[in-house]
Each structure stands twice: as C-alpha cells, then as structure tokens.
Amino acid sequence: MRVLVTGGAGFIGSNIVKLLRERGAKVLILDDFSHSGFKNIIDCQADVVCADVSDEKILKKLPRVDAIIHEAAITETTLKDDTRMVKVNFEGFRNILNYSLKNKIKLVYASSAGVYGEGDCPMKESQKSLPHNIYAYSKLLCDRLFEKVTRRATRPVIAGLRYFNVYGPGEEHKGMSASMVYHLYHQMRKGNSPRLFKYGEQRRDFIYVEDVARVTVDCLEIKKSRVMNLGTGVPRSFNDIVAVLNKLLNTAFKPDYFDNPYKGNYQNYTEADVRLLKESFKGLTFLSLEEGIEKYLKYLQNS
Ligand SMILES: NC(=O)c1ccc[n+]([C@@H]2O[C@H](COP(=O)([O-])OP(=O)(O)OC[C@H]3O[C@@H](n4cnc5c(N)ncnc54)[C@H](O)[C@@H]3O)[C@@H](O)[C@H]2O)c1
C-alpha cells in the first residue's frame, strides 16, 4: 500500500509516517517545509515532495496512491494572517478532498477540538461550534465541507479526526505552539519554576502522539465516513502535569502563576466525548497522562 501523508514532516505527520513504515506501507510525504520538524524524518524511508498543498496543480503530478492522510496545515494558532490561514488550511483541504473523491481514494484528515471553543464538556461532535480564532474556524470549514460532500457520496470513505491536545516526541520545531508538557519540562529542567496561567486548574484532554498516530492510521480501515473526536476523554489540569513531572524528575517545584493574557479567548476546559470513537474502535485504550509523560521523558532526556 502506498500512502500520501501531507504535512508528513510535521509533529503528528512524522509519527504517522514512522508508524506506516513500521507496518510496511510505502510513504509519499507532501510538505512545503514551512514549519517542519525535518529531523523527525531523516531516518524514514519515504519519498518527499516539497510543495504547497493549496496548489491545485501539484496533486496531478503525484504518483497513484491507495490512501491519503492529510495533516498539512498552518498550526500556529496565534498567526494573524487570516487569508493565509484559510487558504492553506481550508483550500488545501478542499484540494485533497476533491482529489480523493475524483480518484476514489480513502482519506483521513486532521481537524481540531479548537472548533468547540469554550463549548460544553464533554465535547460532542454534534454540538454547536464556537471557534475562537481563525485557525479553529479554518478547521470548522473543513468539517462543514466534509459533511456536505459525504451526504452525497458514500465512497470513498473519509474520516475527520478532531484532535485534542497532542504531546510527545517530534514537537520541538513548534516553538510556542508545542505542548504544555514540552514547555513545562524544559522550564523545570533549567531549574526554573513552571509558569502557569492562574491558577493552573485549566483542564485539557491531553493525548500522547503515538496514540494519535495509531488511531489515525487505523482510520484508513473504517467502513463509514464520519468526523470523530480523538481525545482520551479524561481531562487533566496543568497543575497535574507539574505534579507528574515533579515526581518523575524527583523535584519539588511550585508553579509560578500569572495572569492569562488570552482571557476571554482561551479554551479553559476541553474534554472529548469519545462515544463515536469507541463505537468505531472496540476496546480502544490510551496512555494515561502519567504513562505518556514517563515515555516522553525518556525521549526528551536523550535528545
Ligand atoms: N498538535 C496538536 O495538538 C493538534 C491539535 C489539533 C489538531 N491538530 C492538527 O493536526 C495536524 C498536524 O499538526 P502538527 O501538530 O503536527 O503541526 P506541525 O506544524 O508540526 O505540522 C504541520 C505540517 O504541515 C506543513 N505545512 C504547513 N503549510 C503547508 C502547505 N501550505 N503545504 C504543505 N505543507 C504545509 C508544515 O511544514 C508541517 O510540516 C494539523 O492539521 C493540525 O491542525 C494538531
């Protein structure tokens, strides 16, 4: 099987590429390397095309693939260039979707829990969307186009995954957009107090990147098109991360709390309703925050 992975040089994309290779698939990465973690894919046997996913013409030049995993997007949620955000995230998705429909190639694409904004928890796929920023809005546009298209076409099967807060190996290049686990670990390793918005009780549905990669790849086998949450269903607080890190690093840092500059425009609480996901994947389990951070630390301490 040959799989096209757009954004395959990014954080989640590179983890997907590695998993596909382990499972014996041939991989074609399409990435414009504008925000890549190219070091993540140095050892991956994969073909690489450097191109902009929002460029319609590029897809016509690609070799035939059996499946597509679409991860390419602008992921800096604070970017102020709305035009670019919508062009890459939405028009890029439209290109991929049209290509998938025209050639009957199954497609899994990355959406985001950002579409829920400060909506009710646990967050259900059917609830009203309240995107806070242009990034989340661009993802909502993708989900709406998906809905419109899959109402008419039953083939190919298409899955959209609303990822919650992903953390784990391969996110170094993301800078400010890297996970809380990544930032808090680095602050504490430098001997500094971990910095949290007052008073660290914001809760997020944190999910380990290997779990995300596994479910994303497994989605290539689902039989019915749908958009689903991909989170653990277990929200944890920022204070919890500090406590887990303190335990694993054998430290006793107290958080340095400060005012949240994004107040009023910030997801204080996210929790995935995982019923649809568990209906599609019987017996699905995820690493707990404790297990995920322990695994991640082994990587961080060796890199
Ligand atoms: N990391 C998370 O917690 C999270 C949460 C929700 C959704 N997502 C979604 O998951 C996907 C992967 O995110 P990530 O965290 O790996 O981010 P990332 O920034 O590491 O990866 C995105 C990749 O897309 C590439 N890219 C950007 N613009 C492109 C373009 N015009 N053409 C081709 N390639 C382009 C970048 O170079 C990068 O390699 C994205 O669609 C993102 O919106 C991530």
The ligand as a Gaussian input file, in Angstrom:
#p B3LYP/6-31G(d) Opt

LIG

0 1
 N       -0.714000      19.145000      17.731000
 C       -1.949000      19.243000      18.192000
 O       -2.190000      19.254000      19.411000
 C       -3.112000      19.331000      17.223000
 C       -4.398000      19.511000      17.766000
 C       -5.466000      19.606000      16.871000
 C       -5.277000      19.491000      15.508000
 N       -4.015000      19.339000      15.010000
 C       -3.870000      19.227000      13.552000
 O       -3.010000      18.145000      13.264000
 C       -2.266000      18.408000      12.055000
 C       -0.789000      18.244000      12.322000
 O       -0.394000      19.199000      13.327000
 P        1.049000      19.205000      13.981000
 O        0.861000      19.458000      15.420000
 O        1.804000      18.008000      13.527000
 O        1.659000      20.528000      13.345000
 P        3.027000      20.820000      12.551000
 O        3.051000      22.293000      12.362000
 O        4.164000      20.170000      13.220000
 O        2.769000      20.098000      11.154000
 C        2.175000      20.706000      10.046000
 C        2.998000      20.389000       8.819000
 O        2.336000      20.946000       7.678000
 C        3.301000      21.560000       6.851000
 N        2.649000      22.631000       6.073000
 C        2.226000      23.847000       6.503000
 N        1.689000      24.532000       5.470000
 C        1.767000      23.730000       4.378000
 C        1.397000      23.880000       3.000000
 N        0.828000      25.013000       2.540000
 N        1.632000      22.860000       2.138000
 C        2.227000      21.706000       2.580000
 N        2.622000      21.519000       3.853000
 C        2.385000      22.515000       4.752000
 C        4.374000      22.117000       7.816000
 O        5.618000      22.333000       7.168000
 C        4.413000      20.993000       8.855000
 O        5.384000      20.025000       8.499000
 C       -2.658000      19.820000      11.628000
 O       -3.654000      19.726000      10.638000
 C       -3.213000      20.432000      12.903000
 O       -4.135000      21.454000      12.619000
 C       -2.927000      19.259000      15.840000

